């Protein structure tokens, strides 16, 4: 269903704007979920842990889809 099909049948302008906002947020949420499920965005072999100050393999970091590299900021040993 497209946005126009959804809001076209709503007569009240306030309800129409609310429905459009809900639709846009749902689409954005689905896109973010799909992007997070795709794994780390930047592929690299090692990352520096700021807590223990050592360079470690990315396998030693947990996943975090909200971060730009898709990994936790500190290693699993420091958590």
Z-matrix of the N, CA and C atoms (Angstrom, degrees):
N
C 1 1.444
C 2 1.527 1 108.04
N 3 1.299 2 116.59 1 135.20
C 4 1.456 3 120.58 2 179.67
C 5 1.526 4 110.11 3 -90.24
N 6 1.314 5 115.42 4 166.43
C 7 1.459 6 121.12 5 179.01
C 8 1.524 7 110.74 6 -62.26
N 9 1.313 8 117.38 7 -41.58
C 10 1.466 9 120.82 8 -179.73
C 11 1.519 10 111.92 9 -63.21
N 12 1.332 11 117.23 10 -39.79
C 13 1.460 12 120.85 11 178.06
C 14 1.522 13 110.63 12 -65.43
N 15 1.315 14 116.36 13 -38.08
C 16 1.458 15 120.65 14 -178.03
C 17 1.526 16 111.98 15 -68.56
N 18 1.317 17 117.10 16 -50.08
C 19 1.466 18 120.01 17 -174.03
C 20 1.523 19 113.34 18 -88.53
N 21 1.299 20 117.90 19 -14.75
C 22 1.471 21 120.46 20 -178.13
C 23 1.511 22 113.95 21 -63.19
N 24 1.329 23 117.28 22 -29.37
C 25 1.456 24 120.37 23 -177.16
C 26 1.526 25 112.87 24 -90.10
N 27 1.319 26 118.85 25 -1.22
C 28 1.470 27 122.19 26 -178.94
C 29 1.518 28 108.67 27 -94.91
N 30 1.339 29 116.12 28 122.03
C 31 1.459 30 121.12 29 -175.43
C 32 1.529 31 112.31 30 -80.31
N 33 1.328 32 117.86 31 -41.38
C 34 1.461 33 121.54 32 -176.26
C 35 1.530 34 109.98 33 -72.19
N 36 1.342 35 118.74 34 124.08
C 37 1.465 36 121.25 35 -177.31
C 38 1.533 37 113.44 36 -62.57
N 39 1.333 38 117.43 37 -34.23
C 40 1.468 39 120.08 38 179.77
C 41 1.526 40 109.57 39 -68.20
N 42 1.317 41 117.18 40 -45.23
C 43 1.461 42 121.08 41 177.93
C 44 1.528 43 111.24 42 -65.24
N 45 1.333 44 116.54 43 -36.58
C 46 1.460 45 121.06 44 179.12
C 47 1.531 46 110.79 45 -63.51
N 48 1.342 47 116.57 46 -43.97
C 49 1.457 48 120.47 47 179.24
C 50 1.528 49 110.63 48 -66.78
N 51 1.331 50 116.93 49 -39.32
C 52 1.465 51 120.18 50 177.72
C 53 1.527 52 110.81 51 -62.72
N 54 1.320 53 117.24 52 -45.29
C 55 1.469 54 121.36 53 179.36
C 56 1.531 55 110.48 54 -61.94
N 57 1.313 56 117.56 55 -40.37
C 58 1.465 57 121.33 56 179.01
C 59 1.528 58 110.24 57 -64.76
N 60 1.335 59 116.89 58 -40.86
C 61 1.456 60 120.90 59 179.01
C 62 1.527 61 111.22 60 -64.54
N 63 1.322 62 117.19 61 -44.52
C 64 1.465 63 121.62 62 178.68
C 65 1.528 64 109.97 63 -61.22
N 66 1.329 65 116.94 64 -42.34
C 67 1.465 66 121.61 65 179.89
C 68 1.531 67 110.63 66 -62.68
N 69 1.328 68 117.08 67 -46.18
C 70 1.469 69 120.95 68 -179.55
C 71 1.528 70 111.53 69 -63.07
N 72 1.326 71 116.99 70 -40.95
C 73 1.466 72 120.28 71 178.83
C 74 1.524 73 111.28 72 -66.47
N 75 1.327 74 117.53 73 -38.29
C 76 1.468 75 120.75 74 179.07
C 77 1.525 76 110.54 75 -64.62
N 78 1.300 77 116.92 76 -41.65
C 79 1.469 78 121.05 77 178.47
C 80 1.527 79 110.16 78 -64.77
N 81 1.335 80 117.04 79 -44.08
C 82 1.463 81 120.76 80 179.46
C 83 1.529 82 110.63 81 -64.00
N 84 1.327 83 117.84 82 -39.11
C 85 1.465 84 121.68 83 179.04
C 86 1.522 85 110.78 84 -63.70
N 87 1.340 86 117.13 85 -41.61
C 88 1.466 87 120.66 86 177.82
C 89 1.517 88 111.45 87 -63.78
N 90 1.332 89 117.01 88 -40.24
C 91 1.465 90 120.68 89 178.96
C 92 1.520 91 111.31 90 -65.27
N 93 1.338 92 117.22 91 -42.50
C 94 1.462 93 120.22 92 177.90
C 95 1.522 94 111.42 93 -64.33
N 96 1.333 95 117.36 94 -40.30
C 97 1.463 96 120.85 95 179.17
C 98 1.525 97 110.86 96 -64.32
N 99 1.315 98 117.05 97 -41.90
C 100 1.465 99 120.67 98 179.09
C 101 1.522 100 110.52 99 -65.74
N 102 1.314 101 116.86 100 -38.41
C 103 1.460 102 121.03 101 179.46
C 104 1.530 103 110.51 102 -67.66
N 105 1.325 104 117.51 103 -41.32
C 106 1.466 105 121.11 104 179.64
C 107 1.518 106 111.67 105 -68.01
N 108 1.317 107 116.99 106 -33.65
C 109 1.466 108 120.99 107 -178.84
C 110 1.523 109 111.90 108 -73.77
N 111 1.308 110 116.89 109 -15.67
C 112 1.458 111 119.94 110 -177.08
C 113 1.524 112 113.04 111 -78.33
N 114 1.348 113 117.93 112 -1.94
C 115 1.466 114 121.08 113 177.63
C 116 1.510 115 112.02 114 93.93
N 117 1.324 116 116.38 115 -171.96
C 118 1.461 117 120.35 116 -179.02
C 119 1.529 118 111.98 117 -60.18
N 120 1.315 119 115.31 118 140.60
C 121 1.466 120 120.22 119 -176.64
C 122 1.527 121 112.08 120 -82.48
N 123 1.320 122 116.20 121 -30.99
C 124 1.458 123 121.04 122 -179.86
C 125 1.525 124 107.17 123 -113.11
N 126 1.305 125 115.98 124 124.23
C 127 1.460 126 119.49 125 -178.50
C 128 1.521 127 108.67 126 -95.39
N 129 1.333 128 114.24 127 122.61
C 130 1.455 129 119.23 128 175.29
C 131 1.524 130 108.21 129 -151.58
N 132 1.306 131 117.20 130 161.82
C 133 1.460 132 121.87 131 -173.43
C 134 1.526 133 112.56 132 -89.25
N 135 1.330 134 118.36 133 -30.08
C 136 1.460 135 120.74 134 -175.40
C 137 1.519 136 110.91 135 -137.08
N 138 1.329 137 114.38 136 159.19
C 139 1.457 138 121.33 137 179.45
C 140 1.520 139 107.54 138 -148.85
N 141 1.317 140 117.73 139 147.51
C 142 1.455 141 121.93 140 -179.34
C 143 1.523 142 109.27 141 -92.75
N 144 1.333 143 116.79 142 130.05
C 145 1.463 144 122.91 143 175.87
C 146 1.530 145 108.04 144 -87.02
N 147 1.339 146 118.47 145 121.52
C 148 1.466 147 119.62 146 -179.19
C 149 1.524 148 113.12 147 -72.11
N 150 1.317 149 117.52 148 -19.15
C 151 1.456 150 120.38 149 -178.98
C 152 1.532 151 112.17 150 -77.37
N 153 1.339 152 117.17 151 -52.81
C 154 1.470 153 120.44 152 179.78
C 155 1.532 154 112.52 153 -94.71
N 156 1.324 155 116.76 154 -5.90
C 157 1.468 156 123.50 155 176.06
C 158 1.524 157 113.99 156 58.60
N 159 1.336 158 114.99 157 39.67
C 160 1.463 159 119.27 158 177.03
C 161 1.519 160 109.91 159 -126.25
N 162 1.300 161 115.13 160 152.59
C 163 1.462 162 122.26 161 176.18
C 164 1.531 163 107.45 162 -84.35
N 165 1.335 164 117.10 163 124.59
C 166 1.456 165 121.36 164 -177.66
C 167 1.514 166 110.30 165 -130.52
N 168 1.334 167 115.77 166 161.29
C 169 1.463 168 121.05 167 174.77
C 170 1.521 169 109.62 168 -65.66
N 171 1.313 170 117.21 169 148.48
C 172 1.459 171 120.16 170 -179.58
C 173 1.527 172 111.70 171 -63.61
N 174 1.330 173 118.00 172 -21.42
C 175 1.459 174 121.22 173 177.34
C 176 1.526 175 111.73 174 -65.38
N 177 1.317 176 117.84 175 -17.19
C 178 1.457 177 122.16 176 -179.93
C 179 1.522 178 112.81 177 -89.33
N 180 1.340 179 117.19 178 5.88
C 181 1.460 180 123.17 179 177.88
C 182 1.519 181 108.99 180 -115.55
N 183 1.327 182 116.63 181 143.17
C 184 1.455 183 120.50 182 176.19
C 185 1.518 184 110.87 183 -75.91
N 186 1.326 185 116.07 184 166.59
C 187 1.469 186 120.81 185 179.34
C 188 1.520 187 110.76 186 -86.69
N 189 1.311 188 115.92 187 145.28
C 190 1.452 189 123.05 188 175.53
C 191 1.524 190 107.52 189 -151.79
N 192 1.331 191 115.96 190 100.67
C 193 1.463 192 121.18 191 -176.09
C 194 1.510 193 114.73 192 -66.02
N 195 1.332 194 117.85 193 -15.44
C 196 1.464 195 120.72 194 -179.79
C 197 1.524 196 112.53 195 -80.49
N 198 1.321 197 117.28 196 -16.87
C 199 1.458 198 120.52 197 -179.09
C 200 1.529 199 110.59 198 -89.26
N 201 1.334 200 118.19 199 152.02
C 202 1.468 201 120.84 200 -176.85
C 203 1.524 202 114.54 201 -59.13
N 204 1.347 203 117.01 202 -34.69
C 205 1.467 204 118.61 203 179.96
C 206 1.527 205 112.62 204 -92.04
N 207 1.333 206 117.49 205 -4.07
C 208 1.459 207 121.79 206 177.90
C 209 1.521 208 113.83 207 80.15
N 210 1.334 209 117.65 208 9.76
C 211 1.465 210 121.99 209 -177.41
C 212 1.526 211 110.98 210 -124.86
N 213 1.343 212 115.73 211 156.74
C 214 1.458 213 120.85 212 174.47
C 215 1.525 214 109.06 213 -62.02
N 216 1.323 215 117.18 214 158.12
C 217 1.461 216 119.26 215 -178.81
C 218 1.526 217 112.40 216 -77.04
N 219 1.349 218 117.51 217 -32.06
C 220 1.467 219 120.51 218 179.01
C 221 1.526 220 110.13 219 -113.06
N 222 1.321 221 116.72 220 156.88
C 223 1.459 222 121.14 221 -177.54
C 224 1.525 223 110.99 222 -71.92
N 225 1.319 224 116.17 223 165.95
C 226 1.461 225 121.14 224 -179.14
C 227 1.536 226 111.70 225 -63.59
N 228 1.321 227 118.00 226 -35.04
C 229 1.459 228 121.10 227 -179.81
C 230 1.524 229 111.90 228 -64.90
N 231 1.319 230 117.85 229 -32.59
C 232 1.467 231 121.56 230 -178.33
C 233 1.533 232 112.83 231 -85.42
N 234 1.313 233 117.35 232 -15.78
C 235 1.456 234 119.67 233 179.55
C 236 1.466 235 108.68 234 -75.06
